Amino acid sequence: MKALYTVDDIPNSMNWEQKFILKKMIYLKYIGSRHTSTDNIIKGSPKSERDKLKKALKYLIKENYILTKPTSYGLQISINPKRINEILEIIRNKVE
C-alpha cells in the first residue's frame, strides 16, 4: 500500500496555535464522527491568544485537516480520519 503522503508533503509552517488545536482534538478523541463545537476547542487557552487560535482553526479547516459538520445548534468540527497519520507526524515535530 502506498503512503498517502511523504515527509516532504508535511507543512513546515505549522505554528503553535495550529498544533495546540490538533493536539487538543487528538487528546479528546474528536476524530471522524465524534465532533465538538468550535468554541470548546478554544476554551482553556489564554484569552489574549484566542483570536490567533480562531485564525488557526480556519486555516486547518481550509487545508482539510479538520472536517466541519453544520448542525442546528452551530458548527461542529472533528479531525479528518484520512489524515490522522499526517497529523500525528506534524504534532511530533517541534514548532519551527
N, C-alpha and C positions, 0 to 999 in steps of 0.2 A: 504494500500500500504506500503510495506517495504522500509525503507530508504536504499539508495544506499551506504551509508557509515555511520559509527558511529564516535563518538568523538575520540575513540582510533585509528581510521584509519588516522586521520589528522596528517601530519608530524610535529614534534616539531622542526625540524631543518630548517624551512624556515627562511632565513636571510632577511635583509632589502632590498637587491637587488632584490630578487625574489618577495617580497611584493610590491616593487616600480613598477615593471613591471606589476604585476597583477592589482594593484590599477589604474595605468595609463590606462590600456586597458579597465577596467570596466568603469572608468570615461568617456572615449571617446567612449564607447559602441562598442568596437571591439569584438563582441560576435557572434559566428556562421558564417553566410555568409558574414558579414561585416568584411573586413580584411584590414591590412595595412602592409607596408614594415617593416622589422626588424630594419632598420635604423631609422625610425620615432619614434619607441618606445624608443630608446636610446637617442634621442635628448632631450635636456632640463635637462640633468644630468651633473654633473661636469665632465670635461674631464679626470680627474685623476681616475674616477670611471668607465669609460666606458668598460674597459677590464673585470672588475668584473661583470658588467651588461650583457655582451655578454655571459660569462660563465653561469650566472644565467638563461639567456634565453634558452641556450642549455639544461640545466637541466629541465626546465619547459616543453620544447618540448619532451624530453625523457620520462618524467613522465606523459605525455598526459594531462597536464593542458592547454597547448596551441597547437592548430592544425596548420598545415602548408598547404600551397597551392602553389605549384610551378606554376609560370606564365612565360610568355615570357620576362617579364621585371624584374624578380627577385623573390625571395622567399617572400611570403606574410604569415602573421600569424593572428590568431584570437583565442579567448578563447573558449575552449571546452564547448558548452552549456550543455552537460550532467553532467558536474562537477561544474556548476556555484554555487550551494548551498555550496558545499565544499570549493570553492574558497572564497566565501563571509565570511565563518566561519574562514578561515585562515587569511584573512585581518583584521577581528575584533580582533583576538588575538594579543597580544603585541609580539614584537621581543624578543626572549629569548637569 
